[in-house]
Amino acid sequence: MNILNHPKNILNLEDVVTVAKNLLEQFSETSIQRDRDGGTPKYERDLIRQSGLLSLSIPKEFGGLGGEWHDILNVVRIFAQGDSSIAHVFGFHHLLLATVRLFGEPDQWQHWYRMTAQKSWFWGNALNPLDRRTTVRFLEGWYEFSGKKSFCSGAIDSEMLIVSGVDECSDILLIAAVPTTRSGITLYHDWDNIGQRQTDSGSTIFERVRVESKDMLLHPGPLSTPFASLRPLIAQLVFISMFQGIAEGALQEAKLYTLKESRPWFLTNIASANEDPYILRHYGEFWLQLESLRLLNQNAIAKLQWAWDIGETLTAQQRGEVAVAIATAKVAATRTSLDITNKIFEVTGARATHAGLRLDRFWRNVRTQTLHDPVEYKIKELGQWLLNERIPKPSFYS
């Protein structure tokens, strides 16, 4: 049965959480095996296509659900509880839709919004501004992209790509939106890392790929205004919500294992592990960490929505205040998720390291993704804000 022949599950925003949780249940049934296998979660991505969630960030006037950022990032968090690879590509899909909105002209992003909502397109990433191996030539009315790009999360099994290259004359970064099937684009299944194993974050080759002027995101272009510079902050919030979800999922599995399987240490003279004072202390610390992260993340998402609603009149100072809130949450999310996914073994015991459980997948996933950009630089930004009252300088990572 082709699930894409069925009507979409979501009719309005009130259905979003229910549909997301139903999908999470299905993803969780196979997440352990798929973590072993790696590769593309094609069936799961098609379930998302059929659900209608790909249009969550698209305004209703363009055929979407009209969700706000808390709706989108809440789904990222829910998915990450059971499958952070799917949470990653889903979050990036909406990040890439935001990219065309922030970097392009109205007739561009409105067209792509309508088409995405109508056809349930999945957007993939081939931007990676630090990889400058792709060059761009301007020819007679069109552009030619040639080279290689790494860390192309979600590019495989996508309908559209956001791509970047360096102008061979000006050395300026140029960005475009192109169909994934465009002649000259080759996507490689060469992602085999310890975590996020089904994000397909491998490499892409561009061989004299023709891109029309209408598909170039030149006005206002990348990071050209405070509003356009919200793009990296959205990316950071995708990671924050994903890290929170991973920590929540790890803790839920640990809790069930402690209650059902863990044994008290023989020196405790107690009947069950859930009364061990040291295990209780760990769970108390986990609660404090997660509650702090939840509040910081909620605050950061609210500030992003405030800036998004201001739109093109957003000032550099306003954007900077949002960046500080997001940097604060990013540091907390990194520390909390790494700590909880590591220490769950302190409350489950030696038997919980059985390979069949793959409880280590939570730590592997968060360890892999927290290396996307060094958290130390976020702490430096916070220090500059507090001590010298300097707002973070916009880049693709801050």
Residue, then its C-alpha position, 0 to 999 in steps of 0.5 A: m500500500n502506498i501511504l502517499n495515496h492517503p489523505k493527510n492526517i493533519l487538518n489543523l494545528e490542534d492535530v499536530v501533537t497527536v500526529a507527531k506522537n503517533l509517528l513517534e510510536q511508529f518510529s520507535e518500533t524500528s529505531i534500534q534496528r535502523d540505528r544499526d543499519g544506517g542509511t535512508p529512513k525512506y518509509e519513515r520520511d514518507l510517513i511524514r510526507q503523508s502526515g502533512l507536517l512538512s507544511l507546518s511552518i508554511p502560512k495558511e495563505f500559501g496552503g500550509l498549517g500556519g504553525e509558529w516556531h514553538d509548534i515546529l520545534n515541539v515536533v522536533r523535540i517529540f521526534a528526537q525522543g525516539d529517533s533523533s535522525i528523523a528529528h534532525v532532517f525534519g527540523f532542517h526541512h523547516l530551517l531550509l524553508a525559512t532560508v528561502r523566506l529570509f534570503g529570497e524575494p517574495d515571489q520566490w519564497q511564496h512560490w516554493y511555499r505553495m509548491t511544498a504545501q501542495k506536493s509535500w516536498f521534503w527539503g534537503n541541505a547542501l549549504n555548509p558554508l565552511d566547505r568552499r569546494t563548490t565554485v559558481r560561474f556566472l554565464e549568460g543569464w544563468y549560474e553554473f555550480s561545480g564542486k563537492k559539498s560535505f555534511c549534506s543532511g537530508a539531501i537524499d530522498s528530498e525534492m528540493l535542495i538549498v545549495s551554496g558555492v563561492d563566486e569564482c570572481s568575487d569569492i562571495l558565498l552564493i546560495a540557491a534553491v534547486p530540484t534534487t534531481r537536477s542534472g549534474i547533482t550526485l548524492y553519495h551514501d557515504w555517511d557512516n558516523i557513530g551517531q545520527r546515522q540516518t540523517d544521510s549527512g554525506s557528500t554531494i557532487f555538483e558537475r556543471v549544474r545549471v541554476e537559473s537566476k530566478d532560483m538564486l537567493l540574492h535579495p536580500g541574500p545570506l546574513s545581509t540584514p538582522f532579519a535575514s540573520l535569524r537563519p543561524l539562530i533557527a538552526q541552533l534552536v533545531f539542535i537545542s530542541m533535538f538535544q532536549g528530546i534526546a535527553e527526555g527519550a534517554l531518561q524515559e528509557a532509563k526510568l523504565y529499566t530502573l523500575k523493571e530491571s535494575r537490581p539494588w547494590f548488595l550493600t544497600n539492604i533495600a528491596s528494589a533499585n528505585e529506593d537506592p539513595y544514590i540512584l534517587r540522587h541521580y534522578g533528582e539531578f536529571w530532573l533539575q537539569l531538564e527542567s532548567l533546559r525546558l525553561l531556557n528553550q521555551n524562552a529562546i523559542a519565544k524570543l525567536q517568534w517575537a523577532w520573526d513577527i517583527g520581520e524586516t524592521l528587526t534591528a541588530q540590537q533586537r537580533g542580538e538579544v535573541a542570539v544571547a537567549i539562544a546561546t544560553a539555551k544551546v550551552a545548557a542543552t549541550r551540557t544537559s544532553l551529554d550528561i544525562t545520556n552518559k549517566i543513565f548507565e549509573v541508574t540502570g546498571a551493568r546489564a543495561t549495556h547489552a548491545g541489543l538495547r543500544l542505550d548508547r545510541f542516545w549518547r552517540n547521537v547527541r555527541t555527534q551533533t553537539l560537535h556541529d559548532p563548538v559550544e565554547y564559542k557560545i560561552k565566549e559570546l555570553g561572556q562578551w554580552l555580560l562583561n562588555e555588553r557586545i551582542p553576538k556577531p551574526s554568522f552561519y553559526s551564531 
